[in-house]
Amino acid sequence: MSHIVTVLDAVTAFEDYMEPTSAELDAIEREMPVILADVDLLDAHIAIIDRTPTELDSRRIRRARRRALAARVALLNRTAAAGAPGGAA
């Protein structure tokens, strides 16, 4: 019979490296508008999951989808501008 203690030692040996780095936190911060827009779109879809969508529900989904796409385009534009030589897109 093996004990969990042996597994625990292997897992906690890398405990210092399990936290996100500053670069990873910065990437999450840059992507936060996209994440929030996707959450809004998901909320709109969840709201109608057990009923027939009304016209208002359809509008909410369309608006949320447009905001999600706009957030993705803005993120791509910022990424492309940052990677372009001279800082220009």
Kinemage of the C-alpha trace (Angstrom):
@kinemage 1
@onewidth
@group {chain A} dominant
@subgroup {mainchain}
@vectorlist {calphas} color= white
{ca met a 1} P 0.000 0.000 0.000
{ca ser a 2} L 1.478 3.369 -0.981
{ca his a 3} L 1.075 6.399 1.201
{ca ile a 4} L -0.003 9.845 0.118
{ca val a 5} L 3.009 11.359 1.899
{ca thr a 6} L 5.318 10.285 -0.914
{ca val a 7} L 3.110 12.050 -3.457
{ca leu a 8} L 2.813 15.119 -1.242
{ca asp a 9} L 6.592 15.501 -1.134
{ca ala a 10} L 6.783 15.369 -4.914
{ca val a 11} L 4.041 17.966 -5.350
{ca thr a 12} L 5.231 20.431 -2.718
{ca ala a 13} L 8.812 20.302 -3.983
{ca phe a 14} L 7.769 22.698 -6.761
{ca glu a 15} L 5.562 24.868 -4.580
{ca asp a 16} L 7.686 27.990 -5.183
{ca tyr a 17} L 7.144 27.649 -8.936
{ca met a 18} L 3.382 27.144 -8.795
{ca glu a 19} L 2.524 30.848 -8.532
{ca pro a 20} L 2.073 32.842 -11.754
{ca thr a 21} L 5.015 34.954 -12.826
{ca ser a 22} L 4.851 38.694 -13.369
{ca ala a 23} L 4.772 38.157 -17.126
{ca glu a 24} L 1.833 35.760 -16.797
{ca leu a 25} L -0.048 38.221 -14.586
{ca asp a 26} L 0.621 41.005 -17.109
{ca ala a 27} L -0.724 38.803 -19.916
{ca ile a 28} L -3.874 38.101 -17.909
{ca glu a 29} L -4.286 41.822 -17.267
{ca arg a 30} L -3.966 42.583 -21.013
{ca glu a 31} L -6.540 39.899 -21.828
{ca met a 32} L -9.013 40.906 -19.087
{ca pro a 33} L -11.356 42.900 -21.411
{ca val a 34} L -11.669 39.813 -23.639
{ca ile a 35} L -12.284 37.576 -20.632
{ca leu a 36} L -14.990 39.869 -19.250
{ca ala a 37} L -16.682 40.198 -22.651
{ca asp a 38} L -16.693 36.397 -22.999
{ca val a 39} L -18.228 36.092 -19.533
{ca asp a 40} L -20.998 38.521 -20.541
{ca leu a 41} L -21.661 36.485 -23.684
{ca leu a 42} L -21.771 33.283 -21.653
{ca asp a 43} L -24.179 34.904 -19.183
{ca ala a 44} L -26.462 35.889 -22.050
{ca his a 45} L -26.481 32.322 -23.341
{ca ile a 46} L -27.043 30.834 -19.878
{ca ala a 47} L -30.019 33.138 -19.314
{ca ile a 48} L -31.923 31.490 -22.165
{ca ile a 49} L -30.753 27.925 -21.706
{ca asp a 50} L -34.090 26.642 -20.402
{ca arg a 51} L -36.548 28.835 -22.262
{ca thr a 52} L -37.316 30.201 -25.685
{ca pro a 53} L -35.363 33.403 -26.280
{ca thr a 54} L -37.361 36.587 -26.666
{ca glu a 55} L -36.398 39.436 -28.982
{ca leu a 56} L -34.765 41.168 -26.020
{ca asp a 57} L -32.695 38.038 -25.314
{ca ser a 58} L -31.605 37.883 -28.926
{ca arg a 59} L -30.511 41.519 -28.823
{ca arg a 60} L -28.581 40.905 -25.604
{ca ile a 61} L -26.744 37.982 -27.202
{ca arg a 62} L -25.958 39.980 -30.354
{ca arg a 63} L -24.633 42.907 -28.306
{ca ala a 64} L -22.552 40.595 -26.126
{ca arg a 65} L -21.165 38.834 -29.211
{ca arg a 66} L -20.230 42.186 -30.802
{ca arg a 67} L -18.515 43.330 -27.581
{ca ala a 68} L -16.591 40.048 -27.373
{ca leu a 69} L -15.435 40.358 -30.984
{ca ala a 70} L -14.515 44.021 -30.521
{ca ala a 71} L -12.476 43.161 -27.424
{ca arg a 72} L -10.633 40.442 -29.341
{ca val a 73} L -9.893 42.801 -32.241
{ca ala a 74} L -8.630 45.469 -29.829
{ca leu a 75} L -6.345 42.931 -28.143
{ca leu a 76} L -4.995 41.754 -31.499
{ca asn a 77} L -4.390 45.336 -32.607
{ca arg a 78} L -2.528 46.150 -29.390
{ca thr a 79} L -0.457 42.958 -29.738
{ca ala a 80} L 0.370 43.726 -33.364
{ca ala a 81} L 1.280 47.327 -32.554
{ca ala a 82} L 3.563 46.223 -29.733
{ca gly a 83} L 5.323 43.718 -31.969
{ca ala a 84} L 5.782 46.021 -34.942
{ca pro a 85} L 9.198 47.587 -35.474
{ca gly a 86} L 9.269 51.175 -34.315
{ca gly a 87} L 6.074 50.709 -32.300
{ca ala a 88} L 3.777 51.433 -35.259
{ca ala a 89} L 1.234 49.090 -36.747
